[in-house]
C-alpha cells in the first residue's frame, strides 16, 4: 500500500515537472518579475478578501451537505476546517490530504466518518457541476468568439460529456445487476460509502442548493478574484472572453494529476488565455501570484491545524 502511494506521488511529480518544463520554455521570466512589481499591496488585500468570501460561501455549501447527513456544526466550524484543508493541500504533496482532514474532523465527534466523507466528496462533485454550468453558459453567451477556437469548443464538449456521464452513472446504480456486482467486488466499507454518497440523490433540493452555491463560489472565489489580478496588471480582455476561459482554467487546475496542481494550473492559464492573445508572461504572473496569495491566506489556519493535529 505504501509503495503504491509512493509511486502515485512520483508520477504526480513527473507530471508537474513536465508541465513546468513547458511553462519555463514558454515564458519570459524577466517580464514576469516586472509585472509582479506592478501589483500594489491594497490590490493584493482586495484579492485575498474576495478569495476569503469565496471560502465562506464554499464552506456554507459543505455545511448544507453535512447537515443533510445529520452532522451539526456552526458555519465557523466548517469554515475553519475548510481553510485548514486548504492549508494541507497547499503545503503537503497530496490532493486528497485536505479532504481527508476535513472529513475526519467533522465526523470525529459522533463517529460519522462515512457520512462526513460523503459530504466532502459531494462538495467536490457539486462544485465541479457548478463550475461546468458556468463554463458552458458563458461559452453560449460568447458563442461567436468561442466557436473560433477549437481548444475552447473541445474543452466545453468534454465538460458536457463528463456531466452527462456522471448523470448516467448515477442512474445505473439503480440497476439490480450492477448493484449486486458492486457488492461482490468491492470491500464493505466502499459499498457503504457509495450508498451513503448516492443517498443525496433522494433529495433534489439539497443537490440543487449545493450546485447553486457551487456556481456562486466559482463566480466569486474564482472569476471575480482573478479579475482583480487581471485588472491590477492592466490585462486587456473582454469580460465575455474572460468568463469563457476562467472556469475552464479552474476545472483543469483541479484535476489531481500533479502535486498540488503545480504546473497544471500555470499551463492552463497560459493555454486558455493565450488563445485571446494575452502574453504568457502576463497570465503566468496571475497564476503565480494567485497561488502565492492563497498559500499566505491558508497559513492563517496553521494554529487550527496544530491544535487539532
C-alpha positions as protocol buffer text, in pm:
chain_id: "A"
residue {
  index: 1
  type: UNK
  ca { x: 0 y: 0 z: 0 }
}
residue {
  index: 2
  type: UNK
  ca { x: 283 y: 236 z: 92 }
}
residue {
  index: 3
  type: UNK
  ca { x: 468 y: 157 z: -232 }
}
residue {
  index: 4
  type: UNK
  ca { x: 156 y: 241 z: -436 }
}
residue {
  index: 5
  type: UNK
  ca { x: 124 y: 575 z: -259 }
}
residue {
  index: 6
  type: UNK
  ca { x: 492 y: 649 z: -324 }
}
residue {
  index: 7
  type: UNK
  ca { x: 453 y: 558 z: -692 }
}
residue {
  index: 8
  type: UNK
  ca { x: 148 y: 784 z: -716 }
}
residue {
  index: 9
  type: UNK
  ca { x: 343 y: 1078 z: -571 }
}
residue {
  index: 10
  type: UNK
  ca { x: 635 y: 1011 z: -809 }
}
residue {
  index: 11
  type: UNK
  ca { x: 402 y: 1004 z: -1111 }
}
residue {
  index: 12
  type: UNK
  ca { x: 237 y: 1330 z: -1000 }
}
residue {
  index: 13
  type: UNK
  ca { x: 582 y: 1486 z: -953 }
}
residue {
  index: 14
  type: UNK
  ca { x: 678 y: 1385 z: -1307 }
}
residue {
  index: 15
  type: UNK
  ca { x: 357 y: 1540 z: -1443 }
}
residue {
  index: 16
  type: UNK
  ca { x: 430 y: 1862 z: -1253 }
}
residue {
  index: 17
  type: UNK
  ca { x: 785 y: 1871 z: -1386 }
}
residue {
  index: 18
  type: UNK
  ca { x: 663 y: 1812 z: -1741 }
}
residue {
  index: 19
  type: UNK
  ca { x: 418 y: 2100 z: -1730 }
}
residue {
  index: 20
  type: UNK
  ca { x: 669 y: 2325 z: -1552 }
}
residue {
  index: 21
  type: UNK
  ca { x: 929 y: 2250 z: -1819 }
}
residue {
  index: 22
  type: UNK
  ca { x: 679 y: 2357 z: -2086 }
}
residue {
  index: 23
  type: UNK
  ca { x: 594 y: 2675 z: -1894 }
}
residue {
  index: 24
  type: UNK
  ca { x: 960 y: 2762 z: -1831 }
}
residue {
  index: 25
  type: UNK
  ca { x: 1038 y: 2741 z: -2201 }
}
residue {
  index: 26
  type: UNK
  ca { x: 725 y: 2936 z: -2297 }
}
residue {
  index: 27
  type: UNK
  ca { x: 763 y: 3235 z: -2066 }
}
residue {
  index: 28
  type: UNK
  ca { x: 992 y: 3536 z: -2042 }
}
residue {
  index: 29
  type: UNK
  ca { x: 1072 y: 3534 z: -1669 }
}
residue {
  index: 30
  type: UNK
  ca { x: 1218 y: 3885 z: -1667 }
}
residue {
  index: 31
  type: UNK
  ca { x: 876 y: 4010 z: -1779 }
}
residue {
  index: 32
  type: UNK
  ca { x: 709 y: 3810 z: -1502 }
}
residue {
  index: 33
  type: UNK
  ca { x: 922 y: 3981 z: -1236 }
}
residue {
  index: 34
  type: UNK
  ca { x: 849 y: 4318 z: -1395 }
}
residue {
  index: 35
  type: UNK
  ca { x: 473 y: 4258 z: -1384 }
}
residue {
  index: 36
  type: UNK
  ca { x: 485 y: 4131 z: -1025 }
}
residue {
  index: 37
  type: UNK
  ca { x: 637 y: 4464 z: -925 }
}
residue {
  index: 38
  type: UNK
  ca { x: 332 y: 4647 z: -1061 }
}
residue {
  index: 39
  type: UNK
  ca { x: 89 y: 4493 z: -809 }
}
residue {
  index: 40
  type: UNK
  ca { x: 13 y: 4718 z: -514 }
}
residue {
  index: 41
  type: UNK
  ca { x: -40 y: 4598 z: -158 }
}
residue {
  index: 42
  type: UNK
  ca { x: -406 y: 4704 z: -141 }
}
residue {
  index: 43
  type: UNK
  ca { x: -482 y: 4518 z: -466 }
}
residue {
  index: 44
  type: UNK
  ca { x: -343 y: 4201 z: -309 }
}
residue {
  index: 45
  type: UNK
  ca { x: -555 y: 4264 z: 0 }
}
residue {
  index: 46
  type: UNK
  ca { x: -863 y: 4303 z: -221 }
}
residue {
  index: 47
  type: UNK
  ca { x: -784 y: 3974 z: -394 }
}
residue {
  index: 48
  type: UNK
  ca { x: -740 y: 3791 z: -62 }
}
residue {
  index: 49
  type: UNK
  ca { x: -1066 y: 3940 z: 70 }
}
residue {
  index: 50
  type: UNK
  ca { x: -1262 y: 3808 z: -228 }
}
residue {
  index: 51
  type: UNK
  ca { x: -1098 y: 3464 z: -203 }
}
residue {
  index: 52
  type: UNK
  ca { x: -1189 y: 3463 z: 166 }
}
residue {
  index: 53
  type: UNK
  ca { x: -1550 y: 3544 z: 76 }
}
residue {
  index: 54
  type: UNK
  ca { x: -1544 y: 3257 z: -172 }
}
residue {
  index: 55
  type: UNK
  ca { x: -1424 y: 3020 z: 102 }
}
residue {
  index: 56
  type: UNK
  ca { x: -1706 y: 3135 z: 329 }
}
residue {
  index: 57
  type: UNK
  ca { x: -1953 y: 3054 z: 51 }
}
residue {
  index: 58
  type: UNK
  ca { x: -1796 y: 2715 z: -17 }
}
residue {
  index: 59
  type: UNK
  ca { x: -1787 y: 2619 z: 350 }
}
residue {
  index: 60
  type: UNK
  ca { x: -2156 y: 2710 z: 374 }
}
residue {
  index: 61
  type: UNK
  ca { x: -2228 y: 2473 z: 85 }
}
residue {
  index: 62
  type: UNK
  ca { x: -2034 y: 2200 z: 263 }
}
residue {
  index: 63
  type: UNK
  ca { x: -2235 y: 2274 z: 579 }
}
residue {
  index: 64
  type: UNK
  ca { x: -2562 y: 2217 z: 391 }
}
residue {
  index: 65
  type: UNK
  ca { x: -2440 y: 1879 z: 267 }
}
residue {
  index: 66
  type: UNK
  ca { x: -2311 y: 1770 z: 609 }
}
residue {
  index: 67
  type: UNK
  ca { x: -2630 y: 1886 z: 784 }
}
residue {
  index: 68
  type: UNK
  ca { x: -2826 y: 1662 z: 544 }
}
residue {
  index: 69
  type: UNK
  ca { x: -2628 y: 1372 z: 693 }
}
residue {
  index: 70
  type: UNK
  ca { x: -2705 y: 1477 z: 1049 }
}
residue {
  index: 71
  type: UNK
  ca { x: -2366 y: 1635 z: 1115 }
}
residue {
  index: 72
  type: UNK
  ca { x: -2430 y: 1958 z: 1301 }
}
residue {
  index: 73
  type: UNK
  ca { x: -2164 y: 2224 z: 1331 }
}
residue {
  index: 74
  type: UNK
  ca { x: -2155 y: 2603 z: 1312 }
}
residue {
  index: 75
  type: UNK
  ca { x: -2063 y: 2781 z: 991 }
}
residue {
  index: 76
  type: UNK
  ca { x: -1742 y: 2890 z: 1162 }
}
residue {
  index: 77
  type: UNK
  ca { x: -1663 y: 2526 z: 1242 }
}
residue {
  index: 78
  type: UNK
  ca { x: -1697 y: 2422 z: 880 }
}
residue {
  index: 79
  type: UNK
  ca { x: -1505 y: 2727 z: 763 }
}
residue {
  index: 80
  type: UNK
  ca { x: -1204 y: 2668 z: 987 }
}
residue {
  index: 81
  type: UNK
  ca { x: -1178 y: 2304 z: 876 }
}
residue {
  index: 82
  type: UNK
  ca { x: -1223 y: 2409 z: 513 }
}
residue {
  index: 83
  type: UNK
  ca { x: -942 y: 2663 z: 548 }
}
residue {
  index: 84
  type: UNK
  ca { x: -721 y: 2408 z: 724 }
}
residue {
  index: 85
  type: UNK
  ca { x: -787 y: 2157 z: 447 }
}
residue {
  index: 86
  type: UNK
  ca { x: -672 y: 2421 z: 201 }
}
residue {
  index: 87
  type: UNK
  ca { x: -354 y: 2468 z: 406 }
}
residue {
  index: 88
  type: UNK
  ca { x: -282 y: 2094 z: 393 }
}
residue {
  index: 89
  type: UNK
  ca { x: -339 y: 2082 z: 18 }
}
residue {
  index: 90
  type: UNK
  ca { x: -106 y: 2380 z: -28 }
}
residue {
  index: 91
  type: UNK
  ca { x: 188 y: 2256 z: 178 }
}
residue {
  index: 92
  type: UNK
  ca { x: 171 y: 1876 z: 155 }
}
residue {
  index: 93
  type: UNK
  ca { x: 231 y: 1660 z: -156 }
}
residue {
  index: 94
  type: UNK
  ca { x: -124 y: 1526 z: -177 }
}
residue {
  index: 95
  type: UNK
  ca { x: -454 y: 1637 z: -327 }
}
residue {
  index: 96
  type: UNK
  ca { x: -663 y: 1415 z: -100 }
}
residue {
  index: 97
  type: UNK
  ca { x: -493 y: 1510 z: 227 }
}
residue {
  index: 98
  type: UNK
  ca { x: -701 y: 1821 z: 291 }
}
residue {
  index: 99
  type: UNK
  ca { x: -1025 y: 1640 z: 209 }
}
residue {
  index: 100
  type: UNK
  ca { x: -937 y: 1352 z: 441 }
}
residue {
  index: 101
  type: UNK
  ca { x: -864 y: 1601 z: 719 }
}
residue {
  index: 102
  type: UNK
  ca { x: -1198 y: 1778 z: 664 }
}
residue {
  index: 103
  type: UNK
  ca { x: -1392 y: 1452 z: 672 }
}
residue {
  index: 104
  type: UNK
  ca { x: -1212 y: 1327 z: 982 }
}
residue {
  index: 105
  type: UNK
  ca { x: -1264 y: 1645 z: 1183 }
}
residue {
  index: 106
  type: UNK
  ca { x: -1638 y: 1679 z: 1127 }
}
residue {
  index: 107
  type: UNK
  ca { x: -1701 y: 1304 z: 1157 }
}
residue {
  index: 108
  type: UNK
  ca { x: -1497 y: 1257 z: 1476 }
}
residue {
  index: 109
  type: UNK
  ca { x: -1743 y: 1386 z: 1742 }
}
residue {
  index: 110
  type: UNK
  ca { x: -2017 y: 1131 z: 1658 }
}
residue {
  index: 111
  type: UNK
  ca { x: -1802 y: 878 z: 1469 }
}
residue {
  index: 112
  type: UNK
  ca { x: -1991 y: 957 z: 1148 }
}
residue {
  index: 113
  type: UNK
  ca { x: -1689 y: 907 z: 925 }
}
residue {
  index: 114
  type: UNK
  ca { x: -1877 y: 762 z: 627 }
}
residue {
  index: 115
  type: UNK
  ca { x: -2131 y: 1046 z: 630 }
}
residue {
  index: 116
  type: UNK
  ca { x: -1853 y: 1303 z: 670 }
}
residue {
  index: 117
  type: UNK
  ca { x: -1654 y: 1156 z: 380 }
}
residue {
  index: 118
  type: UNK
  ca { x: -1959 y: 1152 z: 152 }
}
residue {
  index: 119
  type: UNK
  ca { x: -2031 y: 1517 z: 236 }
}
residue {
  index: 120
  type: UNK
  ca { x: -1677 y: 1614 z: 132 }
}
residue {
  index: 121
  type: UNK
  ca { x: -1699 y: 1409 z: -187 }
}
residue {
  index: 122
  type: UNK
  ca { x: -2038 y: 1559 z: -276 }
}
residue {
  index: 123
  type: UNK
  ca { x: -1895 y: 1903 z: -201 }
}
residue {
  index: 124
  type: UNK
  ca { x: -1632 y: 1834 z: -468 }
}
residue {
  index: 125
  type: UNK
  ca { x: -1884 y: 1694 z: -716 }
}
residue {
  index: 126
  type: UNK
  ca { x: -2135 y: 1980 z: -685 }
}
residue {
  index: 127
  type: UNK
  ca { x: -1851 y: 2231 z: -707 }
}
residue {
  index: 128
  type: UNK
  ca { x: -1744 y: 2073 z: -1034 }
}
residue {
  index: 129
  type: UNK
  ca { x: -2101 y: 2074 z: -1165 }
}
residue {
  index: 130
  type: UNK
  ca { x: -2146 y: 2440 z: -1070 }
}
residue {
  index: 131
  type: UNK
  ca { x: -1825 y: 2540 z: -1249 }
}
residue {
  index: 132
  type: UNK
  ca { x: -1923 y: 2330 z: -1552 }
}
residue {
  index: 133
  type: UNK
  ca { x: -2261 y: 2501 z: -1579 }
}
residue {
  index: 134
  type: UNK
  ca { x: -2097 y: 2845 z: -1568 }
}
residue {
  index: 135
  type: UNK
  ca { x: -1834 y: 2746 z: -1824 }
}
residue {
  index: 136
  type: UNK
  ca { x: -2090 y: 2616 z: -2074 }
}
residue {
  index: 137
  type: UNK
  ca { x: -2330 y: 2903 z: -2003 }
}
residue {
  index: 138
  type: UNK
  ca { x: -2075 y: 3175 z: -2074 }
}
residue {
  index: 139
  type: UNK
  ca { x: -1947 y: 2981 z: -2375 }
}
residue {
  index: 140
  type: UNK
  ca { x: -2301 y: 3002 z: -2516 }
}
residue {
  index: 141
  type: UNK
  ca { x: -2324 y: 3375 z: -2436 }
}
residue {
  index: 142
  type: UNK
  ca { x: -1992 y: 3422 z: -2616 }
}
residue {
  index: 143
  type: UNK
  ca { x: -2064 y: 3165 z: -2887 }
}
residue {
  index: 144
  type: UNK
  ca { x: -1944 y: 3378 z: -3182 }
}
residue {
  index: 145
  type: UNK
  ca { x: -1597 y: 3408 z: -3030 }
}
residue {
  index: 146
  type: UNK
  ca { x: -1573 y: 3065 z: -2868 }
}
residue {
  index: 147
  type: UNK
  ca { x: -1658 y: 2882 z: -3191 }
}
residue {
  index: 148
  type: UNK
  ca { x: -1344 y: 3032 z: -3348 }
}
residue {
  index: 149
  type: UNK
  ca { x: -1114 y: 2838 z: -3116 }
}
residue {
  index: 150
  type: UNK
  ca { x: -1106 y: 2458 z: -3129 }
}
residue {
  index: 151
  type: UNK
  ca { x: -949 y: 2439 z: -2783 }
}
residue {
  index: 152
  type: UNK
  ca { x: -1247 y: 2611 z: -2620 }
}
residue {
  index: 153
  type: UNK
  ca { x: -1500 y: 2412 z: -2821 }
}
residue {
  index: 154
  type: UNK
  ca { x: -1337 y: 2077 z: -2739 }
}
residue {
  index: 155
  type: UNK
  ca { x: -1296 y: 2167 z: -2371 }
}
residue {
  index: 156
  type: UNK
  ca { x: -1665 y: 2256 z: -2332 }
}
residue {
  index: 157
  type: UNK
  ca { x: -1778 y: 1948 z: -2525 }
}
residue {
  index: 158
  type: UNK
  ca { x: -1569 y: 1729 z: -2294 }
}
residue {
  index: 159
  type: UNK
  ca { x: -1718 y: 1905 z: -1991 }
}
residue {
  index: 160
  type: UNK
  ca { x: -2071 y: 1840 z: -2116 }
}
residue {
  index: 161
  type: UNK
  ca { x: -1982 y: 1479 z: -2190 }
}
residue {
  index: 162
  type: UNK
  ca { x: -1845 y: 1426 z: -1838 }
}
residue {
  index: 163
  type: UNK
  ca { x: -2155 y: 1591 z: -1693 }
}
residue {
  index: 164
  type: UNK
  ca { x: -2388 y: 1350 z: -1876 }
}
residue {
  index: 165
  type: UNK
  ca { x: -2166 y: 1053 z: -1791 }
}
residue {
  index: 166
  type: UNK
  ca { x: -2199 y: 1143 z: -1422 }
}
residue {
  index: 167
  type: UNK
  ca { x: -2577 y: 1151 z: -1458 }
}
residue {
  index: 168
  type: UNK
  ca { x: -2574 y: 816 z: -1639 }
}
residue {
  index: 169
  type: UNK
  ca { x: -2360 y: 656 z: -1367 }
}
residue {
  index: 170
  type: UNK
  ca { x: -2597 y: 787 z: -1101 }
}
residue {
  index: 171
  type: UNK
  ca { x: -2890 y: 628 z: -1286 }
}
residue {
  index: 172
  type: UNK
  ca { x: -2706 y: 299 z: -1341 }
}
residue {
  index: 173
  type: UNK
  ca { x: -2669 y: 246 z: -968 }
}
residue {
  index: 174
  type: UNK
  ca { x: -3039 y: 152 z: -960 }
}
residue {
  index: 175
  type: UNK
  ca { x: -2987 y: -147 z: -1191 }
}
residue {
  index: 176
  type: UNK
  ca { x: -3009 y: -460 z: -966 }
}
residue {
  index: 177
  type: UNK
  ca { x: -2740 y: -650 z: -1160 }
}
residue {
  index: 178
  type: UNK
  ca { x: -2486 y: -369 z: -1122 }
}
residue {
  index: 179
  type: UNK
  ca { x: -2571 y: -318 z: -756 }
}
residue {
  index: 180
  type: UNK
  ca { x: -2504 y: -685 z: -694 }
}
residue {
  index: 181
  type: UNK
  ca { x: -2173 y: -670 z: -883 }
}
residue {
  index: 182
  type: UNK
  ca { x: -2060 y: -375 z: -672 }
}
residue {
  index: 183
  type: UNK
  ca { x: -2141 y: -565 z: -351 }
}
residue {
  index: 184
  type: UNK
  ca { x: -1949 y: -870 z: -475 }
}
residue {
  index: 185
  type: UNK
  ca { x: -1637 y: -694 z: -599 }
}
residue {
  index: 186
  type: UNK
  ca { x: -1584 y: -405 z: -358 }
}
residue {
  index: 187
  type: UNK
  ca { x: -1499 y: -401 z: 15 }
}
residue {
  index: 188
  type: UNK
  ca { x: -1792 y: -348 z: 250 }
}
residue {
  index: 189
  type: UNK
  ca { x: -1664 y: -5 z: 354 }
}
residue {
  index: 190
  type: UNK
  ca { x: -1651 y: 112 z: -8 }
}
residue {
  index: 191
  type: UNK
  ca { x: -2004 y: -16 z: -72 }
}
residue {
  index: 192
  type: UNK
  ca { x: -2125 y: 162 z: 242 }
}
residue {
  index: 193
  type: UNK
  ca { x: -1959 y: 484 z: 129 }
}
residue {
  index: 194
  type: UNK
  ca { x: -2112 y: 465 z: -220 }
}
residue {
  index: 195
  type: UNK
  ca { x: -2457 y: 401 z: -77 }
}
residue {
  index: 196
  type: UNK
  ca { x: -2419 y: 699 z: 152 }
}
residue {
  index: 197
  type: UNK
  ca { x: -2296 y: 916 z: -135 }
}
residue {
  index: 198
  type: UNK
  ca { x: -2584 y: 819 z: -365 }
}
residue {
  index: 199
  type: UNK
  ca { x: -2838 y: 887 z: -89 }
}
residue {
  index: 200
  type: UNK
  ca { x: -2805 y: 1257 z: -177 }
}
residue {
  index: 201
  type: UNK
  ca { x: -2997 y: 1175 z: -494 }
}
residue {
  index: 202
  type: UNK
  ca { x: -3306 y: 1111 z: -282 }
}
residue {
  index: 203
  type: UNK
  ca { x: -3342 y: 1483 z: -215 }
}
residue {
  index: 204
  type: UNK
  ca { x: -3322 y: 1700 z: -526 }
}
residue {
  index: 205
  type: UNK
  ca { x: -3347 y: 2019 z: -318 }
}
residue {
  index: 206
  type: UNK
  ca { x: -3016 y: 1964 z: -137 }
}
residue {
  index: 207
  type: UNK
  ca { x: -2842 y: 1887 z: -466 }
}
residue {
  index: 208
  type: UNK
  ca { x: -2987 y: 2194 z: -638 }
}
residue {
  index: 209
  type: UNK
  ca { x: -2886 y: 2416 z: -345 }
}
residue {
  index: 210
  type: UNK
  ca { x: -2534 y: 2273 z: -346 }
}
residue {
  index: 211
  type: UNK
  ca { x: -2489 y: 2317 z: -720 }
}
residue {
  index: 212
  type: UNK
  ca { x: -2622 y: 2674 z: -692 }
}
residue {
  index: 213
  type: UNK
  ca { x: -2377 y: 2763 z: -415 }
}
residue {
  index: 214
  type: UNK
  ca { x: -2103 y: 2582 z: -604 }
}
residue {
  index: 215
  type: UNK
  ca { x: -2169 y: 2811 z: -900 }
}
residue {
  index: 216
  type: UNK
  ca { x: -2174 y: 3117 z: -672 }
}
residue {
  index: 217
  type: UNK
  ca { x: -1840 y: 3012 z: -524 }
}
residue {
  index: 218
  type: UNK
  ca { x: -1689 y: 2968 z: -872 }
}
residue {
  index: 219
  type: UNK
  ca { x: -1812 y: 3309 z: -980 }
}
residue {
  index: 220
  type: UNK
  ca { x: -1690 y: 3489 z: -666 }
}
residue {
  index: 221
  type: UNK
  ca { x: -1392 y: 3286 z: -546 }
}
residue {
  index: 222
  type: UNK
  ca { x: -1253 y: 3212 z: -892 }
}
residue {
  index: 223
  type: UNK
  ca { x: -1381 y: 3454 z: -1158 }
}
residue {
  index: 224
  type: UNK
  ca { x: -1416 y: 3773 z: -952 }
}
residue {
  index: 225
  type: UNK
  ca { x: -1096 y: 3723 z: -753 }
}
residue {
  index: 226
  type: UNK
  ca { x: -885 y: 3655 z: -1063 }
}
residue {
  index: 227
  type: UNK
  ca { x: -1044 y: 3951 z: -1240 }
}
residue {
  index: 228
  type: UNK
  ca { x: -890 y: 4171 z: -968 }
}
residue {
  index: 229
  type: UNK
  ca { x: -543 y: 4047 z: -1067 }
}
residue {
  index: 230
  type: UNK
  ca { x: -617 y: 4093 z: -1438 }
}
residue {
  index: 231
  type: UNK
  ca { x: -733 y: 4448 z: -1365 }
}
residue {
  index: 232
  type: UNK
  ca { x: -432 y: 4519 z: -1141 }
}
residue {
  index: 233
  type: UNK
  ca { x: -194 y: 4414 z: -1419 }
}
residue {
  index: 234
  type: UNK
  ca { x: -385 y: 4607 z: -1683 }
}
residue {
  index: 235
  type: UNK
  ca { x: -458 y: 4296 z: -1890 }
}
residue {
  index: 236
  type: UNK
  ca { x: -689 y: 4384 z: -2177 }
}
residue {
  index: 237
  type: UNK
  ca { x: -955 y: 4118 z: -2237 }
}
residue {
  index: 238
  type: UNK
  ca { x: -1331 y: 4145 z: -2286 }
}
residue {
  index: 239
  type: UNK
  ca { x: -1542 y: 4026 z: -1994 }
}
residue {
  index: 240
  type: UNK
  ca { x: -1709 y: 3760 z: -2213 }
}
residue {
  index: 241
  type: UNK
  ca { x: -1378 y: 3616 z: -2334 }
}
residue {
  index: 242
  type: UNK
  ca { x: -1251 y: 3619 z: -1976 }
}
residue {
  index: 243
  type: UNK
  ca { x: -1558 y: 3433 z: -1845 }
}
residue {
  index: 244
  type: UNK
  ca { x: -1532 y: 3185 z: -2132 }
}
residue {
  index: 245
  type: UNK
  ca { x: -1185 y: 3082 z: -2015 }
}
residue {
  index: 246
  type: UNK
  ca { x: -1156 y: 3127 z: -1638 }
}
residue {
  index: 247
  type: UNK
  ca { x: -1388 y: 2842 z: -1537 }
}
residue {
  index: 248
  type: UNK
  ca { x: -1210 y: 2606 z: -1776 }
}
residue {
  index: 249
  type: UNK
  ca { x: -881 y: 2707 z: -1613 }
}
residue {
  index: 250
  type: UNK
  ca { x: -1031 y: 2636 z: -1270 }
}
residue {
  index: 251
  type: UNK
  ca { x: -1163 y: 2293 z: -1370 }
}
residue {
  index: 252
  type: UNK
  ca { x: -842 y: 2182 z: -1542 }
}
residue {
  index: 253
  type: UNK
  ca { x: -637 y: 2307 z: -1245 }
}
residue {
  index: 254
  type: UNK
  ca { x: -841 y: 2090 z: -1007 }
}
residue {
  index: 255
  type: UNK
  ca { x: -765 y: 1764 z: -1190 }
}
residue {
  index: 256
  type: UNK
  ca { x: -546 y: 1565 z: -944 }
}
residue {
  index: 257
  type: UNK
  ca { x: -271 y: 1460 z: -1183 }
}
residue {
  index: 258
  type: UNK
  ca { x: 12 y: 1662 z: -1031 }
}
residue {
  index: 259
  type: UNK
  ca { x: 138 y: 1760 z: -686 }
}
residue {
  index: 260
  type: UNK
  ca { x: -87 y: 2039 z: -559 }
}
residue {
  index: 261
  type: UNK
  ca { x: -173 y: 2114 z: -928 }
}
residue {
  index: 262
  type: UNK
  ca { x: 179 y: 2262 z: -969 }
}
residue {
  index: 263
  type: UNK
  ca { x: 248 y: 2308 z: -1336 }
}
residue {
  index: 264
  type: UNK
  ca { x: -104 y: 2216 z: -1445 }
}
residue {
  index: 265
  type: UNK
  ca { x: -254 y: 2540 z: -1313 }
}
residue {
  index: 266
  type: UNK
  ca { x: 17 y: 2752 z: -1475 }
}
residue {
  index: 267
  type: UNK
  ca { x: -18 y: 2563 z: -1804 }
}
residue {
  index: 268
  type: UNK
  ca { x: -397 y: 2610 z: -1800 }
}
residue {
  index: 269
  type: UNK
  ca { x: -364 y: 2989 z: -1759 }
}
residue {
  index: 270
  type: UNK
  ca { x: -117 y: 3014 z: -2045 }
}
residue {
  index: 271
  type: UNK
  ca { x: -307 y: 2773 z: -2272 }
}
residue {
  index: 272
  type: UNK
  ca { x: -660 y: 2913 z: -2235 }
}
residue {
  index: 273
  type: UNK
  ca { x: -590 y: 3285 z: -2203 }
}
residue {
  index: 274
  type: UNK
  ca { x: -318 y: 3269 z: -2467 }
}
residue {
  index: 275
  type: UNK
  ca { x: -597 y: 3190 z: -2714 }
}
residue {
  index: 276
  type: UNK
  ca { x: -713 y: 3551 z: -2681 }
}
residue {
  index: 277
  type: UNK
  ca { x: -369 y: 3694 z: -2747 }
}
residue {
  index: 278
  type: UNK
  ca { x: -264 y: 3761 z: -2387 }
}
residue {
  index: 279
  type: UNK
  ca { x: 110 y: 3719 z: -2336 }
}
residue {
  index: 280
  type: UNK
  ca { x: 230 y: 3411 z: -2148 }
}
residue {
  index: 281
  type: UNK
  ca { x: 426 y: 3627 z: -1904 }
}
residue {
  index: 282
  type: UNK
  ca { x: 117 y: 3824 z: -1802 }
}
residue {
  index: 283
  type: UNK
  ca { x: -112 y: 3528 z: -1736 }
}
residue {
  index: 284
  type: UNK
  ca { x: 165 y: 3332 z: -1567 }
}
residue {
  index: 285
  type: UNK
  ca { x: 209 y: 3629 z: -1333 }
}
residue {
  index: 286
  type: UNK
  ca { x: -160 y: 3597 z: -1244 }
}
residue {
  index: 287
  type: UNK
  ca { x: -125 y: 3221 z: -1185 }
}
residue {
  index: 288
  type: UNK
  ca { x: 185 y: 3252 z: -967 }
}
residue {
  index: 289
  type: UNK
  ca { x: 52 y: 3546 z: -768 }
}
residue {
  index: 290
  type: UNK
  ca { x: -282 y: 3375 z: -704 }
}
residue {
  index: 291
  type: UNK
  ca { x: -100 y: 3061 z: -587 }
}
residue {
  index: 292
  type: UNK
  ca { x: 124 y: 3262 z: -352 }
}
residue {
  index: 293
  type: UNK
  ca { x: -159 y: 3473 z: -205 }
}
residue {
  index: 294
  type: UNK
  ca { x: -383 y: 3171 z: -149 }
}
residue {
  index: 295
  type: UNK
  ca { x: -96 y: 3000 z: 31 }
}
residue {
  index: 296
  type: UNK
  ca { x: -49 y: 3307 z: 252 }
}
residue {
  index: 297
  type: UNK
  ca { x: -422 y: 3308 z: 328 }
}
residue {
  index: 298
  type: UNK
  ca { x: -425 y: 2938 z: 415 }
}
residue {
  index: 299
  type: UNK
  ca { x: -140 y: 2992 z: 664 }
}
residue {
  index: 300
  type: UNK
  ca { x: -397 y: 3162 z: 887 }
}
residue {
  index: 301
  type: UNK
  ca { x: -522 y: 2810 z: 960 }
}
residue {
  index: 302
  type: UNK
  ca { x: -185 y: 2690 z: 1092 }
}
residue {
  index: 303
  type: UNK
  ca { x: -281 y: 2737 z: 1462 }
}
residue {
  index: 304
  type: UNK
  ca { x: -602 y: 2538 z: 1400 }
}
residue {
  index: 305
  type: UNK
  ca { x: -406 y: 2258 z: 1233 }
}
residue {
  index: 306
  type: UNK
  ca { x: -151 y: 2242 z: 1514 }
}
residue {
  index: 307
  type: UNK
  ca { x: -428 y: 2235 z: 1775 }
}
residue {
  index: 308
  type: UNK
  ca { x: -618 y: 1952 z: 1603 }
}
residue {
  index: 309
  type: UNK
  ca { x: -322 y: 1757 z: 1465 }
}
